């Protein structure tokens, strides 16, 4: 057994096995291995079983953990903006004084202020900032993270951001899934959104394809960003050229979620204003709904209707939306715990939303569960019951994180 690695003992292993991709989940549906061990070979999980049986097999590559721990699949943060420069604490102060997010954007704050800072920053500055945020994510049990561009809004600066994300992926242990969000807002250099989207199609997309910088594109459908009609042709072009698409939708006004369904997007993210029509349509589709409670906390608006989405049969993932403006906190577990309190989500639904359902939002099939043939991405918390993790609302930090079987 010298070629195997044994992790454990764990008081509980929450495997997330055999749970549905869509709809509600009761805690009673969770498969939990008590007093368990995880057997790994070549970065992949072989099996999960009673720890004592593996010890009896005399596996050489094993150092027993001292204390009581609960193991879960490594968390997946499937929507972030952690490549940026500067901050927007003045926006936060203005929002707390009653100025709306959209009004801040209209007067030159918001996303545009981050664009100006990010354009001025060097690649090295952006890389150092991003590496620091990746370290924070790792400490919070994240093993895979999606990272968007979108603060460049020109070919030169979007390429700069995507190259930084690529470098970070090679230098840091976490897996990074890059997404191009060049269609974040219309930059001031362009007279209208159509001219800018045409520019992205003719100038940016070929460069991204040539340098293999990402396989995913995102767009912000909103009054302060892009309209449904102009976005549709842009998204269809991307799909026809082999890219996956996702949409920022239904944050302040509806429309984005229905477009996501129509265009065959992998996910639609935000959904704070989604109503019965949007929820019903999502339930009949394969589009993953990604809730971003950090943005609701940062802006001070309602959470997405998570309970209703689940009860109607939607696949709900939960992500941090970590960005310098609307969601500066970046603590996925804290945000998901708070969302659970307000929307009455079970622990099983929360953990599904930040593991295998989040993987589904990124079209990844090899992680998000502790099961045979899955990547050995695992996080352990020092407690004796998995429900204690959410109970502490993000204050209970990961004690151990393994990526592909290697302790980080």
N, C-alpha and C positions, 0 to 999 in steps of 0.2 A: 504493500500500500504506500510505498515511498513516493509515488507520483501524484498522490492526492493531498489536498489540504483540508483540514477540518476546522471549522469555526464553531465556537461554543465554549461552555454550555450557555444556552439561552433559556431564561424562564419561560418565555413565549417566542415562537416564530410565527408572525402573521404573514402567511404565504401569499395572500390575494389570489390563490388558485381558484379556478372554476367559477369565477364571478362574472356577471354579465357585462357587456360593453355599454349597454344602455339601461336607463331606468333606475328605480330605487333599489337600495340594498339595505337589508337589516343586519345588525351586528351578529345575529345568530347564524347568518350565512357564511361568516368568516371561517376559513379553515385555519385552526391554530394548533401548532405543534408545541405541546408542553414539554419542558425540560429537553429541548431539542438541540440538534447539531446540524450544520450545513456542510455537505461534502462537495468539494470543488476540484475540478481538474481542467487545466488549460484555460483558465479565465472564465470557465462556465460551471454553472451549478449542475452537479450530478444527481443529487437527491437530498431530501430532508427527512430526518427520522430521529428516533430517540438517541440522545447524546451518549448514553452508556453503551449502547451497542457499537457505536463507532470507536469509542475508547477501547473496548474489548478487542477490536480489530487491529489495534496497535498501529494507527496511522502516525507516521513519523513527523510529518509537517504540521505540528499542532502545539500551540501554547494556550493552555486553558485560560479563559477569562475569569477574573477574580471579582465576584459580586453578582448581582442579579441584573439581567439585561433583557430587553425586548427587542427583537430584530424585525425589521420591515424591509421591503425592497427600497433601494436608494430612491430618493425623491427626484421628480422630474419637474423643473420649472419651465413650462412650455411657452412662456411669453415674457420677454424682458427687453429692456433698452439700455443695457449696462455699458455700452460703448458710447461715452459722451464726455464733454468737458464742461466745466462751470457748474453752477447751481441755480436754483430758482426760489430761494427762500423768500424773496420779495413777493413772488406770486402767491406763496402760501399765506403770507401776511395779508395780502389784498383779498384773497378768498375768505379769510377769517373776518375781514371787515365788511364782507357782503358783496364784493365784486365777483361776478360770475366768471367761470373758466372761459367761456366764449368771449366775453367782453375784454378779458385780459389779453386774449389772442388778437382781437381786433385792434387793440391799441399798441401792438408790437411786442407784447410779452409772450409768455407761453412758449410754444415749440420754437418760434423764431429766435428767441433769445438764446436757446441752446444751440440752434444752428450757427449763429454768429460765433459763439465760443468754440464750437467743435471745428468749424472751418479754420479758425486761428490756431488751433492746437496742432502740434506735430504728431506724427505716428507714434513716436516713443512716449509722448505724454499720454495719448489715448491708451496705449498698451499698458502702461504702468497703472493707470486708473482702473482699467478693466481687470487686470490681474488681481488687484486688491479686492475688487468686488467678487471675483470668482473665489477668492479665499474665504470671504464671508459666507458665500453660498455653500461652500464645502463644509464649513463648520456647522451649518444648519441642516446638513444631511442631504444636500443636493448633489447628485452624481451626473446628471445630464441637464443642460440648460440651453434654451433657444435664445439667440441674441440677434437683435435687429439693427440694421443701419437706419437711416432716416433723418439724421441730423446733418447731412451733407447737402442734399438737394441740388447737386450738380454732378456731372460725370466724374470730375476730378475728386470731389470730396466724398461721394458715395463709394468710389473705388478705394479711397484712402481708408474709410471705415471698414469696408469688407476685407481689405488686406490686413488690417489690425485684428479683426476677428479671426482671420485665418492664422495669423501668427500666435494669437493667444491660444488657439486650439492645439498648436504644436508645442507650446511651452507649459501648459497647465494640464493637470491630471483629469479634470472634468471633461466630458464630451460636450462640445459646443455645436449646436445646429444653427448655421447662419441663415438669416432671412433678409432679403432686400426690401426695405420700406422707403424707397426713394419717393413713393407717392404718399408722403406723410402730410404735407401741406404744399400749396403752390408757392414756390419761392418768388421773391419780389422782382426778380429779373424777368419774369414771364407775365404777359398780359392776361392770360387766362389758363384755366386748367387743361383745356384740350391741347393747347400749344405745348404745355409742359409734358403731358403724357405722350404726345407725339415725339417729343425730344427724347424721352426715356426709351421709347421703342426703337428709335433710329440710332441713338448714340450710346445709351447705357447698356441695354440688354445684350447687344452683340459682344461688348467687352466683358461682361460678366460670364457669358457663355464661353468665350475664348479662354479666360483664365480660370474657369471652373470654380468660381467664388461662392456660389450657392445654387440650390435647386428650388428655392422657395421665394415667392414674392408676396408682399402684403400691401394693402391700401387702406387709407382711413376714409370711410364714407361718412361725411358729416357736413353741416352747413359751413364750418370753418375750413373745410378741406376739399373733398371731391364729391361730386354729385353722382347719383346712381347711373344716369344715362351715359356720361363720359367714361365712367369707370368700367362699364360693361365691355366695351370694345377692347379696352386695355387688358382686362382680365382674360377675355377670350383669346387675344393674341398670345398672352403668356402660356395659357393652357395648350394652345396649338403648337407652341414651341417647346413643349415638354416640361414646363415648370409646374410645381404645385402652387396653389394659391390659398391665401387666408385673408380674412377681412376684419378690420376694426369696424364693428357695426353696432347699431342700436345703442350708442352710448348716451347721446343727448336727444336724438330723434331716430325713429325707426326707418327702415329701408335697407340697411346693410345686411341683415340676416336673410331677407328674402332674395337679395342679389347673390348672396353666398350659395344658397340652395340652387338658384338658377344657373350659376356658373360652375357648379361642381367644386366648390372650395372644400378644403380639408377641414377647416374650422372657421367659426365666426366668434370673435372675442369682444367682450364687454357685456352687451345685452341688458344694460340697466333699464332701458325703456321698452323692452320687448313685451308685447301684449299677447292676448289669447291667439290672435291670428298667427303671429310669428312663432309662438311656442308650438302650436299645432302643426305648422309647416315643418319646423325643425324635427319634431317627433317622427314625421313620415320620411325624413331624409337620413343620409349617413353623415351629415355635417356635425362635427363635434362642437358643442357650446363650451367656450372657455370663459369662466368667471374670473374677474379681476377685482377682488374685494379691496385690494390696496388702493385702487383708484377711487373707490367710493369713500374710503377712509380719508384719503388725501384731499379730495374735493369737497366732501361733506354732502354726498348725494345718496340716494337709495341704493341698496345692493341689487344685483340682478335677481330675478325671481327664481332662485335656485331650486326651492322646494317644488314649485309648480313645474319647472322644466323636468326634473327627475320623475315626478309623478305622472307626467304625460308621456314619458318614455324616451327622453333625450339623453344622449351621452354627455355628461358634465365633467369637464376637467377644470382645475383651479390653478391659477398662476399668479405670480407676484406683480407683474407689470412694472418691475423696478425701473424707474426713470427719474430724472432730476426734477420733474415738475409735479405731475399729479399723483405719483406713487413713489415717494423718496425713501420709504421705510425698507422695502426689500425683503422683509421677513415672511416667507411663504407660510410657514407653519402658524405664525401668529395670525396672519390674515385669514387663513382657512379656518382656524379655530373660532375667530370672531364671526365669520360668515356662518359657521355652523350654529352659533348661538342665536343669531337673528333669523336664520332661515330654517332652523330646526332640522339640521342634517345629522344623520347617524355618523359615528366614527368610521364605519365601513365606507360610507359615501364620500367622506372627506379623504380618506386614504386612497380610495380608488381614483379620486380626482387628481391626486398628486403622484400617482404611480402609473398603473397600466392605462388608465383613460387619458392621462396626459401624454403617454407614449403614443396613443392613438391619434391625438391632435397633431403629432409630428410624423405620423406614418412610420413609427418604429415598432417592430414586433418582437424584438429580442430582449426586452427589459420591462420592468414594472411588476414582476411577480418573482417570488422565490420558489422556483420550480425547475425541474429537469430541463436542460438545454437553454435556459435563460442565462443572460450575462450575470456574473457574480457581482452585481452592484447592490450593496447591502448597507443599511444604517442600523445602529444599535443605540438605544437609550437606556440609561440606568434607572430602571423601575421594575416593578413586578407585574404590571398589567398595562396592556396597550392603551387603555382608556385614560391613563394618567398623562399621556403625552399631550393630548388636546386639552385636558383639564388645566394644564399649566400655561396654555395660550402662548406658546413660543418661548417661554422662559426655560423650559427643560431642553438643554442643548444636546446634540448628538455626542455620545461618548466615543463611538468608533464609526468610521466610514471606510468601506471597502469598495474599490473600483476595479472591476475585472479580477476580483479575488485578492487584490493587493491593498493592504491597509494604508490609508492616506494619513 
